Amino acid sequence: MTSPDAASSTTDEYWRSLTYFSLYRLVLGAAFLIAALRYRDVLNLGYEDVLLFERVATGYLVLGAGFMVALWRRYPGFGTQLFFQVGADVVCLTLMMHASGGLKSGIAVMLMVVLAGAGLVGQGRMTLFYAALATLAVLFEESWRAITRDADPADFVRTGLTCIAFFGTAITARLLARRVVSNEELARRRGAELERQSRISARIIRDMG
């Protein structure tokens, strides 16, 4: 049975990991906005819809700041905050990808980073759901592109491979998270046993005296 102190320490570790994840989002949102405003021509970001890209990048940065405030207050709960953060990542990154020409923009790689981070931060919980959410978003974006623009058949193959990579990343993150949890539990048990043995040894020495 985990002691209250150990449980509190574990909870703090969860929140600390989520804070690092949110800081990454904040930096990423700022980088996208700066790139859109100053290096758009060089990086080809938002070349299909500049206004959409700039608005989404601004909203992404504002959301990142809002998530940091929610983390500071620790309200709502950990799982709820992680859910809304990943959902915002999927929506915003997909919209910026759409404004930048689809999968050819390379922004889909950021979705893989989000899935890996969510799997590790959330200790593997709901990782496959997040992968399915990202897959649906990318498939919808590609389908919309095929309806409204001339689509290259190779784009659908690229989309399928990307979606497979989403699930591969999610499964890998889930396995790593389970490994981390088991190692932490083992270390906690051994620490408790060592502390117990130390108390017994100290008592024996005191009784001998």
Helices and strands as residue ranges (DSSP letters): H 4-38, H 40-43, H 50-73, H 78-99, G 102-105, H 108-121, H 127-148, H 153-208
